[in-house]
Amino acid sequence: MNRNRKYSEFMRQVKLRVARRNAEAYWIISNNEAIAGNVAKSDAYAKMAKHQDNLAKRYEV
């Protein structure tokens, strides 16, 4: 039982790190697209970044 708890905690931390990293990458891409003048692409990446931020919040304790 304790092993399962440790594994689930480990997986929660992994998912949190991945979501944070993805969100940061999507924000950077969104900003680059905005600078390049591609508003539609910028909005799409911003939406994906927001989704990853929400996932990260779900995995935080």
DSSP file (Angstrom, degrees, kcal/mol; ACC not computed):
  #  RESIDUE AA STRUCTURE BP1 BP2  ACC     N-H-->O    O-->H-N    N-H-->O    O-->H-N    TCO  KAPPA ALPHA  PHI   PSI    X-CA   Y-CA   Z-CA
    1    1 A M     >        0   0    0      0, 0.0     4,-1.8     0, 0.0     5,-0.1   0.000 360.0 360.0 360.0 -44.3    0.0    0.0    0.0
    2    2 A N  H  >  +     0   0    0      1,-0.2     4,-2.2     2,-0.2     5,-0.2   0.858 360.0  56.5 -63.5 -34.5    2.8    2.4    0.9
    3    3 A R  H  > S+     0   0    0      1,-0.2     4,-2.4     2,-0.2    -1,-0.2   0.899 105.4  50.3 -65.0 -40.5    4.5    1.7   -2.4
    4    4 A N  H  > S+     0   0    0      1,-0.2     4,-2.7     2,-0.2    -1,-0.2   0.893 109.5  51.4 -63.8 -39.3    1.4    2.7   -4.4
    5    5 A R  H  X S+     0   0    0     -4,-1.8     4,-2.1     2,-0.2    -2,-0.2   0.912 110.4  48.4 -65.1 -42.0    1.2    5.9   -2.4
    6    6 A K  H  X S+     0   0    0     -4,-2.2     4,-2.3     2,-0.2    -2,-0.2   0.909 112.7  48.9 -63.8 -41.2    4.8    6.7   -3.2
    7    7 A Y  H  X S+     0   0    0     -4,-2.4     4,-2.7     2,-0.2    -2,-0.2   0.919 110.9  48.9 -65.6 -43.4    4.3    5.9   -6.9
    8    8 A S  H  X S+     0   0    0     -4,-2.7     4,-2.0     1,-0.2    -1,-0.2   0.878 111.9  49.5 -66.2 -35.8    1.2    8.1   -7.2
    9    9 A E  H  X S+     0   0    0     -4,-2.1     4,-2.1     2,-0.2    -1,-0.2   0.907 111.2  50.1 -66.5 -41.3    3.0   11.0   -5.5
   10   10 A F  H  X S+     0   0    0     -4,-2.3     4,-2.2     1,-0.2    -2,-0.2   0.928 111.4  47.9 -61.4 -45.7    5.9   10.6   -7.8
   11   11 A M  H  X S+     0   0    0     -4,-2.7     4,-2.7     1,-0.2     5,-0.2   0.866 108.6  54.8 -65.4 -36.0    3.6   10.6  -10.9
   12   12 A R  H  X S+     0   0    0     -4,-2.0     4,-2.2     1,-0.2    -1,-0.2   0.924 109.6  47.1 -61.7 -43.6    1.8   13.6   -9.6
   13   13 A Q  H  X S+     0   0    0     -4,-2.1     4,-2.4     2,-0.2    -2,-0.2   0.888 111.7  50.6 -65.8 -38.7    5.1   15.5   -9.4
   14   14 A V  H  X S+     0   0    0     -4,-2.2     4,-2.5     2,-0.2    -2,-0.2   0.941 111.5  47.4 -63.4 -47.0    6.1   14.3  -12.9
   15   15 A K  H  X S+     0   0    0     -4,-2.7     4,-2.4     1,-0.2    -2,-0.2   0.870 111.4  52.1 -63.0 -36.6    2.8   15.5  -14.3
   16   16 A L  H  X S+     0   0    0     -4,-2.2     4,-2.4    -5,-0.2    -1,-0.2   0.934 110.7  46.8 -64.5 -46.3    3.1   18.8  -12.5
   17   17 A R  H  X S+     0   0    0     -4,-2.4     4,-2.4     1,-0.2    -2,-0.2   0.912 113.5  48.7 -62.3 -42.5    6.6   19.4  -13.9
   18   18 A V  H  X S+     0   0    0     -4,-2.5     4,-2.8     1,-0.2     5,-0.2   0.922 111.6  48.9 -64.4 -44.0    5.5   18.5  -17.4
   19   19 A A  H  X S+     0   0    0     -4,-2.4     4,-2.5     1,-0.2    -1,-0.2   0.907 112.5  48.1 -63.7 -41.6    2.5   20.8  -17.3
   20   20 A R  H  X S+     0   0    0     -4,-2.4     4,-2.3     2,-0.2    -1,-0.2   0.921 113.3  47.6 -64.0 -43.1    4.6   23.7  -16.0
   21   21 A R  H  X S+     0   0    0     -4,-2.4     4,-2.3     2,-0.2    -2,-0.2   0.916 113.1  48.2 -64.9 -43.2    7.2   23.1  -18.7
   22   22 A N  H  X S+     0   0    0     -4,-2.8     4,-2.7     2,-0.2     5,-0.2   0.917 110.7  51.2 -62.8 -43.3    4.6   22.9  -21.5
   23   23 A A  H  X S+     0   0    0     -4,-2.5     4,-2.3     1,-0.2    -2,-0.2   0.924 110.5  48.6 -61.1 -44.3    2.8   26.0  -20.3
   24   24 A E  H  X S+     0   0    0     -4,-2.3     4,-2.0     1,-0.2    -1,-0.2   0.917 112.4  48.6 -62.3 -42.9    6.1   28.0  -20.3
   25   25 A A  H  X S+     0   0    0     -4,-2.3     4,-2.5     1,-0.2    -2,-0.2   0.915 111.2  49.6 -64.0 -42.8    6.9   26.8  -23.8
   26   26 A Y  H  X S+     0   0    0     -4,-2.7     4,-2.6     1,-0.2    -1,-0.2   0.875 109.2  52.1 -66.0 -36.7    3.5   27.6  -25.1
   27   27 A W  H  X S+     0   0    0     -4,-2.3     4,-2.4    -5,-0.2    -1,-0.2   0.917 110.5  48.6 -64.4 -41.0    3.6   31.1  -23.6
   28   28 A I  H  X S+     0   0    0     -4,-2.0     4,-2.3     2,-0.2    -2,-0.2   0.933 113.3  46.4 -63.7 -45.6    7.0   31.7  -25.3
   29   29 A I  H  X S+     0   0    0     -4,-2.5     4,-2.6     1,-0.2     5,-0.2   0.910 111.4  52.9 -63.1 -41.1    5.7   30.5  -28.7
   30   30 A S  H  X S+     0   0    0     -4,-2.6     4,-2.1     1,-0.2    -2,-0.2   0.917 110.0  47.6 -60.2 -44.2    2.6   32.6  -28.3
   31   31 A N  H  X S+     0   0    0     -4,-2.4     4,-2.3     2,-0.2    -1,-0.2   0.898 111.2  51.1 -64.2 -40.3    4.7   35.7  -27.6
   32   32 A N  H  X S+     0   0    0     -4,-2.3     4,-2.0     1,-0.2    -2,-0.2   0.906 110.4  48.6 -64.1 -40.8    6.9   34.9  -30.6
   33   33 A E  H  X>S+     0   0    0     -4,-2.6     5,-2.4     2,-0.2     4,-0.8   0.884 110.3  52.0 -66.0 -37.3    3.9   34.5  -32.9
   34   34 A A  H ><5S+     0   0    0     -4,-2.1     3,-0.6     1,-0.2    -2,-0.2   0.907 109.3  49.3 -65.2 -40.7    2.5   37.8  -31.6
   35   35 A I  H 3<5S+     0   0    0     -4,-2.3    -1,-0.2     1,-0.2    -2,-0.2   0.885 110.0  51.8 -63.8 -38.2    5.7   39.6  -32.4
   36   36 A A  H 3<5S-     0   0    0     -4,-2.0    -1,-0.2    -5,-0.2    -2,-0.2   0.630 119.6-113.2 -74.8 -12.7    5.7   38.1  -35.9
   37   37 A G  T <<5S+     0   0    0     -4,-0.8     2,-1.4    -3,-0.6    -3,-0.2   0.539  73.6 134.7  95.5   7.2    2.1   39.3  -36.3
   38   38 A N     >< +     0   0    0     -5,-2.4     4,-2.3     1,-0.2    -1,-0.2  -0.683  23.8 171.8 -91.1  86.1    0.3   36.0  -36.4
   39   39 A V  H  > S+     0   0    0     -2,-1.4     4,-2.6     1,-0.2     5,-0.2   0.890  73.1  51.9 -66.2 -41.4   -2.5   36.9  -34.1
   40   40 A A  H  > S+     0   0    0      1,-0.2     4,-2.1     2,-0.2    -1,-0.2   0.924 113.2  44.2 -63.6 -44.4   -4.5   33.7  -34.7
   41   41 A K  H  > S+     0   0    0      2,-0.2     4,-2.6     1,-0.2     5,-0.2   0.907 112.3  53.3 -65.7 -40.7   -1.6   31.4  -34.0
   42   42 A S  H  X S+     0   0    0     -4,-2.3     4,-2.3     1,-0.2    -2,-0.2   0.920 110.0  47.5 -59.8 -44.8   -0.7   33.5  -30.9
   43   43 A D  H  X S+     0   0    0     -4,-2.6     4,-2.2     2,-0.2    -1,-0.2   0.894 110.8  52.1 -63.7 -40.1   -4.2   33.1  -29.6
   44   44 A A  H  X S+     0   0    0     -4,-2.1     4,-2.0     1,-0.2    -2,-0.2   0.928 112.1  44.8 -63.6 -45.0   -4.2   29.4  -30.2
   45   45 A Y  H  X S+     0   0    0     -4,-2.6     4,-2.4     1,-0.2    -1,-0.2   0.867 111.1  53.9 -68.1 -35.1   -0.9   28.9  -28.3
   46   46 A A  H  X S+     0   0    0     -4,-2.3     4,-2.3    -5,-0.2    -1,-0.2   0.891 107.8  51.1 -64.2 -38.0   -2.1   31.2  -25.5
   47   47 A K  H  X S+     0   0    0     -4,-2.2     4,-2.0     2,-0.2    -2,-0.2   0.910 110.9  47.5 -64.9 -42.2   -5.2   29.0  -25.2
   48   48 A M  H  X S+     0   0    0     -4,-2.0     4,-2.2     2,-0.2    -2,-0.2   0.888 111.0  52.1 -66.0 -38.1   -3.0   25.8  -25.0
   49   49 A A  H  X S+     0   0    0     -4,-2.4     4,-2.3     2,-0.2    -2,-0.2   0.910 108.2  50.8 -63.8 -41.6   -0.7   27.5  -22.4
   50   50 A K  H  X S+     0   0    0     -4,-2.3     4,-2.2     1,-0.2    -1,-0.2   0.900 108.7  52.0 -62.6 -40.3   -3.8   28.4  -20.3
   51   51 A H  H  X S+     0   0    0     -4,-2.0     4,-2.1     1,-0.2    -1,-0.2   0.914 109.9  48.5 -61.7 -43.0   -4.9   24.8  -20.4
   52   52 A Q  H  X S+     0   0    0     -4,-2.2     4,-2.4     2,-0.2    -2,-0.2   0.870 108.8  54.2 -66.3 -36.3   -1.5   23.6  -19.3
   53   53 A D  H  X S+     0   0    0     -4,-2.3     4,-2.2     2,-0.2    -1,-0.2   0.914 108.3  49.7 -60.8 -42.5   -1.6   26.2  -16.4
   54   54 A N  H  X S+     0   0    0     -4,-2.2     4,-1.7     2,-0.2    -2,-0.2   0.886 109.4  51.2 -65.2 -38.4   -4.9   24.7  -15.3
   55   55 A L  H  X S+     0   0    0     -4,-2.1     4,-1.6     2,-0.2    -1,-0.2   0.920 108.7  51.7 -62.6 -42.8   -3.5   21.2  -15.4
   56   56 A A  H  X S+     0   0    0     -4,-2.4     4,-1.0     1,-0.2    -2,-0.2   0.903 107.7  52.1 -61.0 -41.0   -0.6   22.3  -13.3
   57   57 A K  H  < S+     0   0    0     -4,-2.2     3,-0.4     1,-0.2    -1,-0.2   0.867 106.2  55.1 -62.8 -35.2   -3.0   23.8  -10.7
   58   58 A R  H  < S+     0   0    0     -4,-1.7    -1,-0.2     1,-0.2    -2,-0.2   0.865 109.8  45.6 -65.5 -35.7   -4.8   20.5  -10.6
   59   59 A Y  H  < S+     0   0    0     -4,-1.6    -1,-0.2    -3,-0.2    -2,-0.2   0.585  91.4 101.0 -87.2  -9.6   -1.7   18.6   -9.7
   60   60 A E     <        0   0    0     -4,-1.0   -47,-0.0    -3,-0.4    -3,-0.0  -0.415 360.0 360.0 -72.5 152.4   -0.5   21.1   -7.1
   61   61 A V              0   0    0     -2,-0.1    -1,-0.1     0, 0.0    -4,-0.1   0.419 360.0 360.0 -97.3 360.0   -1.0   20.2   -3.4
